[in-house]
């Protein structure tokens, strides 16, 4: 391991009872394809979702479910996990094989997955209370910022495409169906190196938002 367990435990503000769980959470599949952190990541993703959803209901007891759901998606998406993992410098402690640079998933995505694996490891090591303490500590700033207006899917996809490819997403209007008083619009969207994704809505704008949201989820950004 690149750096000591003690150093990482100090950063995480958590001491493992079972150090094997900590070690397992840091093994990327490029290092060991059969014995890695993917199952811990799977578990950690669910634990994170439970903790954040519970906290949002506590913070916004009178907010509509749809708004809370959008705040939730913004707090648990891969971009947020990657940002927090970057602040913790998790990559420094990971076990990575030489092939990890050639994987489709970016370095930031790999770090975000590892952070979720760490959450899963903490949960298995000492339960939900310890996992909750960890998550609420490192998601504190993002939870506080959840009161700010959310960036809509179309804007988020545009920012991603411009940053990565220097090109805007391409929307193609398909067709309008349904009765005049209740039309359904269908459109598709694509960015470089992505498949076309179709979205529907009660207006062209809503259809574009729906398509952008679907593509963001396909790209595992949302």
C-alpha positions as CSV (number, residue, x, y, z in Angstrom):
1,X,0.0,0.0,0.0
2,X,1.3,3.4,-1.0
3,X,0.7,5.0,2.5
4,X,0.0,3.6,5.9
5,X,-3.4,2.5,7.2
6,X,-2.9,4.9,10.2
7,X,-2.5,7.9,8.0
8,X,-5.7,7.1,6.2
9,X,-7.6,6.4,9.4
10,X,-6.5,9.8,10.7
11,X,-7.9,11.5,7.5
12,X,-11.1,9.5,7.7
13,X,-11.4,10.2,11.5
14,X,-12.2,6.5,11.9
15,X,-10.2,3.6,13.3
16,X,-11.1,0.2,11.9
17,X,-11.6,-2.8,14.2
18,X,-11.1,-5.1,11.2
19,X,-8.2,-3.8,9.1
20,X,-9.0,-6.3,6.4
21,X,-12.1,-4.4,5.5
22,X,-10.1,-1.2,5.1
23,X,-7.6,-3.0,2.9
24,X,-10.3,-4.5,0.8
25,X,-12.0,-1.2,0.2
26,X,-8.9,0.2,-1.4
27,X,-8.3,-2.6,-4.0
28,X,-9.4,-1.6,-7.5
29,X,-10.3,-4.2,-10.0
30,X,-7.3,-3.3,-12.1
31,X,-5.1,-4.5,-9.3
32,X,-7.0,-7.7,-8.6
33,X,-9.9,-8.6,-10.9
34,X,-11.4,-11.2,-8.7
35,X,-10.8,-9.9,-5.2
36,X,-11.4,-6.1,-5.1
37,X,-13.7,-3.4,-3.6
38,X,-16.7,-3.7,-6.0
39,X,-19.0,-5.5,-3.5
40,X,-18.1,-3.0,-0.8
41,X,-18.8,-0.2,-3.3
42,X,-22.2,-1.8,-4.0
43,X,-23.0,-1.9,-0.3
44,X,-21.6,1.6,0.4
45,X,-23.7,3.2,-2.3
46,X,-26.9,1.8,-0.6
47,X,-25.7,2.9,2.9
48,X,-24.9,6.4,1.6
49,X,-28.3,6.6,0.0
50,X,-30.1,5.6,3.2
51,X,-28.1,8.1,5.3
52,X,-28.5,11.1,2.9
53,X,-32.2,10.4,2.3
54,X,-32.9,10.2,6.1
55,X,-30.9,13.5,6.7
56,X,-32.8,15.3,3.9
57,X,-36.1,14.4,5.4
58,X,-34.9,15.8,8.7
59,X,-33.6,19.0,7.1
60,X,-36.7,19.6,4.9
61,X,-39.7,18.1,6.7
62,X,-42.2,20.2,4.7
63,X,-40.5,20.0,1.3
64,X,-42.2,18.1,-1.6
65,X,-40.8,14.6,-2.4
66,X,-39.8,15.6,-5.9
67,X,-37.6,18.4,-4.7
68,X,-36.0,16.2,-2.0
69,X,-35.4,13.6,-4.7
70,X,-33.5,16.1,-6.8
71,X,-31.4,17.2,-3.8
72,X,-30.7,13.6,-3.0
73,X,-29.6,12.8,-6.6
74,X,-27.2,15.8,-6.5
75,X,-25.7,14.7,-3.1
76,X,-25.1,11.0,-4.0
77,X,-24.1,11.3,-7.6
78,X,-20.6,10.2,-8.8
79,X,-19.5,13.8,-9.2
80,X,-20.1,14.6,-5.5
81,X,-18.5,11.4,-4.4
82,X,-15.5,12.1,-6.6
83,X,-15.1,15.6,-5.3
84,X,-15.1,14.5,-1.7
85,X,-12.7,11.6,-2.5
86,X,-10.4,14.1,-4.1
87,X,-10.4,16.3,-1.0
88,X,-9.5,13.3,1.1
89,X,-6.7,12.3,-1.4
90,X,-8.0,8.8,-1.4
91,X,-6.1,7.8,-4.6
92,X,-2.9,8.1,-2.6
93,X,-4.0,5.0,-0.6
94,X,-5.5,2.9,-3.4
95,X,-4.1,-0.3,-4.9
96,X,-4.3,0.3,-8.6
97,X,-3.0,-1.9,-11.4
98,X,-1.2,-0.6,-14.5
99,X,-4.3,-1.0,-16.6
100,X,-6.5,1.4,-14.6
101,X,-5.5,4.4,-16.8
102,X,-6.9,2.6,-19.9
103,X,-10.3,1.9,-18.3
104,X,-13.3,3.9,-19.6
105,X,-14.0,5.1,-16.1
106,X,-12.0,8.2,-15.2
107,X,-9.6,8.6,-12.3
108,X,-12.2,10.8,-10.5
109,X,-14.9,8.1,-11.0
110,X,-12.5,5.4,-9.6
111,X,-11.9,7.6,-6.5
112,X,-15.6,8.1,-6.0
113,X,-16.3,4.4,-6.2
114,X,-13.5,3.8,-3.6
115,X,-15.1,6.3,-1.2
116,X,-18.4,4.4,-1.4
117,X,-16.4,1.2,-0.7
118,X,-15.0,2.8,2.4
119,X,-18.5,3.7,3.5
120,X,-19.5,0.0,3.0
121,X,-16.4,-1.1,5.0
122,X,-17.2,1.2,7.9
123,X,-20.8,0.0,8.0
124,X,-19.6,-3.7,8.1
125,X,-17.0,-2.8,10.7
126,X,-19.2,-1.1,13.2
127,X,-22.7,-0.5,11.9
128,X,-24.9,2.3,10.7
129,X,-24.2,4.8,13.4
130,X,-20.5,4.9,12.5
131,X,-21.2,5.1,8.8
132,X,-23.7,7.9,9.4
133,X,-21.1,9.9,11.5
134,X,-18.6,9.5,8.7
135,X,-21.0,10.5,5.9
136,X,-22.5,13.5,7.7
137,X,-19.0,14.7,8.5
138,X,-17.7,14.7,5.0
139,X,-21.0,15.6,3.3
140,X,-21.6,18.5,5.7
141,X,-20.7,21.2,3.2
142,X,-22.7,19.6,0.4
143,X,-25.7,19.2,2.7
144,X,-25.5,22.9,3.6
145,X,-25.3,23.8,0.0
146,X,-28.3,21.7,-0.8
147,X,-30.4,24.8,0.0
148,X,-29.0,26.5,-3.2
149,X,-30.9,26.2,-6.5
150,X,-30.0,23.0,-8.4
151,X,-28.5,23.0,-11.8
152,X,-30.9,21.5,-14.3
153,X,-30.0,18.4,-16.3
154,X,-29.7,20.3,-19.6
155,X,-27.2,22.8,-18.2
156,X,-25.3,20.1,-16.4
157,X,-24.9,18.1,-19.6
158,X,-23.9,21.2,-21.5
159,X,-21.2,22.0,-18.9
160,X,-19.9,18.4,-19.0
161,X,-19.8,18.3,-22.8
162,X,-18.0,21.7,-23.1
163,X,-15.5,20.8,-20.5
164,X,-14.7,17.3,-21.9
165,X,-15.1,17.8,-25.6
166,X,-15.3,21.5,-26.2
167,X,-18.6,20.9,-28.0
168,X,-22.3,21.4,-27.1
169,X,-24.8,18.5,-26.9
170,X,-26.7,17.9,-30.1
171,X,-30.5,17.8,-29.7
172,X,-32.7,16.5,-32.6
173,X,-36.4,17.0,-32.5
174,X,-38.2,13.8,-33.4
175,X,-41.9,14.3,-33.4
176,X,-45.0,15.5,-31.7
177,X,-47.8,13.1,-30.9
178,X,-51.0,13.0,-28.9
179,X,-54.0,15.3,-28.9
180,X,-53.7,19.0,-29.5
181,X,-54.6,19.9,-25.9
182,X,-52.2,17.3,-24.4
183,X,-49.2,16.8,-26.8
184,X,-46.2,14.6,-26.2
185,X,-42.9,15.8,-27.6
186,X,-40.0,13.4,-28.4
187,X,-36.4,14.4,-28.9
188,X,-33.0,12.9,-28.7
189,X,-29.6,14.1,-27.4
190,X,-26.0,13.1,-28.0
191,X,-22.6,14.2,-27.1
192,X,-19.3,13.0,-28.6
193,X,-18.6,9.3,-27.9
194,X,-22.1,8.7,-26.5
195,X,-25.2,6.9,-27.8
196,X,-28.3,8.9,-28.7
197,X,-30.8,9.0,-25.9
198,X,-34.5,9.7,-26.4
199,X,-36.5,11.9,-24.0
200,X,-40.2,12.8,-23.9
201,X,-42.2,15.6,-22.4
202,X,-45.2,17.8,-22.6
203,X,-43.1,20.5,-24.4
204,X,-39.9,20.6,-26.4
205,X,-38.1,22.0,-23.4
206,X,-39.3,19.3,-21.0
207,X,-38.4,16.6,-23.6
208,X,-34.9,18.0,-23.8
209,X,-34.5,18.1,-20.0
210,X,-35.7,14.5,-19.9
211,X,-33.3,13.4,-22.6
212,X,-30.4,15.2,-20.9
213,X,-31.2,13.6,-17.5
214,X,-31.3,10.1,-19.1
215,X,-28.0,10.7,-20.8
216,X,-26.4,11.9,-17.6
217,X,-27.5,8.8,-15.8
218,X,-26.2,6.6,-18.7
219,X,-22.8,8.4,-18.3
220,X,-23.1,7.8,-14.5
221,X,-22.8,11.5,-13.9
222,X,-26.2,11.9,-12.3
